[in-house]
Amino acid sequence: MPGVIAAAVLPVIAGCSQSGGPVTGGGTPTPVVNATLPIQASGKALAFTANSTNTASVNPYTNLPDSQHELTQAQMLERSPQGGIRINGSADKDTNPNTNQGVNPALISANSPDALDNGTTLAGMTDAKGSVYFENGNFGDPQVSNASANLSAVGVYNVYQNNTFVEQIVMRHGTTIRYQEGADGAATATYAVGYIGDNTTNMPGSGTATYKGFHEGGTTGYDDNGTIRQMGLSGGTVELTANFGAGTVTGGVRGAELVTYQGNQRVVLNNAIAGLDINANITGSEYTGTANLVDANNNPVGATTTNQAIGAFFGDAAAETAAAYMIEGNAVLDGQARDYIMSGTLGAVKK
């Protein structure tokens, strides 16, 4: 079961704000001991390769292999084809876990039968030692790292406003995923964002539905005169609307800020950027379209060379949805036109 990392940090399972930030996560999940393993699932992801640094290490807490992957250039070398790539995953009970591997230790595998545009395929992982988090009946969220790849899923999200807990969003039929891989010392890495779950088999043929949700930033970076810096959307609200009769999905992140951190200082990179807009067309239980950084009037900011979005509906009568996006472009960031890469996921449940 795939899932990944934001920039170079493996996020925890629950978020702390409605739309996340440059380094996602915050809060602590409540793992349930009587988890339901094994799990097998499939889904889709958007993926790209980029120049990167890749470093293998050992996690001192679990004594398990670990890896870090960081962009060194804000340009994509290769992309997944339109509509993304298929993702397959499984999580089986680990009967011989390491210390501190979690209350639901698992052997986690992930792979894709598809290739990126120029033929690159995911090396994937097989029976990597990790953990699966179960909370309030969610689908199951795996977290795992090995010497060359990171895998993370977020399907349970704690929403806070002004540091006060508001509600918990729980996906019961699917989960968002983020993934990174690159061999120790290699000059490039592959990054993916997507989702897995039980696709809806009884899609509505008419009417509309609104979904409230969360945003988890994936791999992001902008070129600050040769130095790649992380960035992310902070604050705001996440909402997607499906018009089943028209076959469209619209919405995204509204009322957010695009920020980075320079030292301990929070910096808004462009005051005009107010969120992320997704426009897609539904085919069966899935949808494909575009994603753009937008201003308060929903107009695109800057120019893009890649602006893909994919999504799917999960559960009875499209009870939930998840989407993934990847953008490569140029915009005024911190007072200067700069190249950037931005990716992430949205998970949402019907209102």
N, C-alpha and C positions, 0 to 999 in steps of 0.2 A: 504494500500500500504506500503510494508515494506521498510525498509532501516535503516541503523543504525549508529553507533558511531565508532570512532576510539579510541581504548583503553578506555579512560574514558571521552572523550570530544566530545560533539555533534558538528559535523563540519557544517560550513556554506555551501551554495549551490555551490559556485564556487571555484575552486582551484587556487593556485597561482603559481604552478610549474608543469612541464609536468608529473611528476610521484609522486608528493606528498611527505610526510615525516612522521615522527613519530606521529605528531599531524597534521591531514590533514586540508585543507581549507585555506582560504585567499581570499581577494577580497569580493565584495558584489554583490549579484544578483540584477537585476532590475525587481522587481515584477510588473506584469501587472494587473490592476484592473479588466478588463473584462475577468476574468479567466473562463475556461470551467469546471464547476462542475455540477453534480457529475462525479466522475471517478470510474470505476470498472476495475480491472486488475488482472492478475495472472502471475505466473512465477515460478522460482525455486531458491533454496538456498542451500548452504552447511552450516551445523550447527554442533556445538560441545558443550559439557558441560565441565566446568573446575572449580576447587576450586577458589573462588572469595570472595571479600567483596561487599556487596550490601547495599546501603544507600539511603533512601528516604528523600526528602526535598521539599521545596516550592521555585519556581523561584521568586525572588523578583521583577523582571521586569514585568512578566505577572501574577504573583500571582496564577500560576498553579502548579500542582504537578510535581515533577522532580525526577530523580533517577540517581545514579552513580553505575557503575559496573566495578570492577578492578580485574584482575588476581592476585592470590596469589601463583600460581604454574604454571610452564611452561610445563604442561602435560595435555593432553586431557583425560577426564574420559569416554566420550561417543561421538560417531560421527554419523552423518547422513549416511545412506547407500550409496553405490556407485551410482552416478547420482543425489544425493541430494534429497531434499524434495520439495513438491509443496507449493507454497505460494499464498494466495488469499488476496486481499486488496480492500478497497474502501475509497473514500473521498467524503463526502457530505457537502454542505454549512452549516456552523454554524450560525444560525439566532440569537444566543445570545452569542456573543463572549466576552471574557475578554478583558480588556485594553491591548494594545500592542500585540495582537495575530496575527497581520499581515493584509495585505490588502486582502488576500483571506483566511479568517478564515474557518476552516474545522473541521468536526468530522471524525476522521480517525480510521478505523478498519483494523486489520490484523490477519490472522490465518493460520494454516496449518492443513490439514487432515492427515498428515503423522507423524510418530514417528521416533526417533533416534534408533540406533541399540539395545539399552537396554530398549526401551519402553518409554523414555521421550518424552513428547509432549510439544509444545509451549502453554503457557497460552494465548498468544496473547493479543490483546487489542480491545475494542469495544467502538466506539464513543468517543475516546480520543480527547480532544481539542488541535488542532494544526493549522498548516497553510500549504497551498500548494503554491509553487512558480511557476509561469509561466513566461517564458522569450523567446522572439524571436520564438514563435511557438513550444516550447519544449513539451514533453509529459506531464509534470507536475511532480514536485518534492515535496513530502510531508516531513514535519519535525514535529515531535511530541514526547513528553515525558510524562509519567505518573509516578505514585509512584513506579512502578515495571518494567517499560520497556522504551526503547528508540528506535526510528524509524527515519531513515533519508534516503533520496534519493538524488543522484547526477546525473543529466543528462545534465547539462550545466556547462561547464568548461572553465575558462579563462586561457589561456596559456601565461606565462611570460618568458622572457629570459633576464637575467641581469636587472631584475626589470622593464623591458619594456614590455608592452602588445603587444603580437604578433597576436593572433587570439582567437576566441571563438568557441569551439566545442559544437554543439547543437544536442542532440538526440531528434528526433521528434516522434519516434515510441516506445520508451522504456526508461527505466531509471535503473541505478544501485541502489542497496539497501543494507543497513546495519542495523543490529538489535541486541539488547541486552535485556535480561530480567533476573530478579532475585528478589525475595521478600526481603524487608528490613530485614537485619539481617541474611539472609540465607547464608549458607557456600558455595554454588555453584551458578553458573549462566549459562545461555545458550546464545551462540553467533552465529550469522548467517550473511552470506554475499551472495548476489545473484542479481536478476534482475526481473523486471516485464515489460510487454509490449504487443504489438500486434505482435505475431510471424508471420514470413513470410509464406504465403500460396503458393507462386509461386517461389519456390527455383530453382536457376539455376542448370542445370544438367551437365554443363561442364564449362571449363574456370576457371580463377582465379580472385580474388579480393583482394586488399590491403586496410586495414582500419587503419586510424590514430586516435589516441585517448588519453585517460587520465587514470591515475591509482589513485585509492582512497584506502588508507590503511584502513583495518578493525582492529579487535582486534589483537594486537601483544604483545609479551613479551618474554624476555629471563631471565634466572636464573643467577643472579649475586651473587653467593654464598649465596643464600637464599632470596635475594631481587629481586623482579620482576621489570625489567625496560622496558620501551617502546622502540621500534625501528621502522625504516621504510626506504623504498627506497626513495632517494632524487635525483632529477635531472634526466637526461636521456630522452629517447623518447619512446613512446608507439606505437607499430604497430603489427597488426595481419594480417596474410595472409590466405585466404581460397582457397583451391584447390578443386573446386566442383566436378571435374571429379574423382579425387582420393579420395574425401571424407575426407579431412584432414583440420585441422586448426593449424597453427604454429605461433610462435612469442611471444610477451610479452613486457617486459621492457628492454631496452638496454642502456648501457652507464651511469648507475646509481651508486650510492653509498649507502651502508647500514649504517645508522647512528643512533646515539642516542644523547641525551643531558645530560650532567652531570653538574648540575648547569646551567650556561649560556654558557658552552663550548660544541661545536659541536664535536663529536667523531666519526670517521669512525671505524666501528667495525671489518671489515675484508677487507683489501685492494684488495683481490682477487675477492670479490663478485662484479659483475658488472651489475646485473639485475635479471630478473625473466623470466623463459622459460616455455611456455605452448605448449604441444603437445596433440592433441585431434582428435577424429574421429567423423565425422558428421553422424547423423541419423535423417532424416527428416529436421526440422528447428533447431535442437539442436545438441550439441556436448559434449562429455565427454572425459576426459583424465587425464594428470598429469601436475603438476606444480613443479618447482624446482628453488631454488636460484642457479645462475650459474656464472662462471667466464667470462672473455672477449672472450674466445673461445667456450662459450656455454656449458661448462662441469659443471655438478652438483658439488656444494661445500658442503661438509659435508655429513651426512647420514640422511635419513628420515624414519619415521614410518608411516606417512600419507602425501600424496602429491597429493590431488585430485584437479581437475579443471572441471568446467562445463561452458556451454555457450549456447547462442541462437542467431538467426538472427531475425531482425525486419524489417518491412516495405516492400515496393515493391521490389521484386527481390533481397532480402537480402541487403537492403540499409545500414543497421546498424548492429552492433553486440555488445553484452555485455558478459562478462565472470566473473566468481568468482573462487577463489581458497582458499584452506586451507592447511597449511603445519605444521607438527609437526616433529621436528628433533633435531639433535645435530650438531653443527659446532663450529669452532674456532671463538669466538666473544670477542673482546677486550683482545686478547692474551691468551684465555683459552677455552677449549672445554666446551660448555654450551648447555643445553636444551633450546629450543625455540618453540614458537607458532607464526605463522604468517598467516594472512588472508587478503583478499582485493578483490577489484573489478576492472574491466577494462571496459570502455565504448568507443565505436569507431564508426566512420562514414566512408563510402566508399570514397576513394580518387577520 
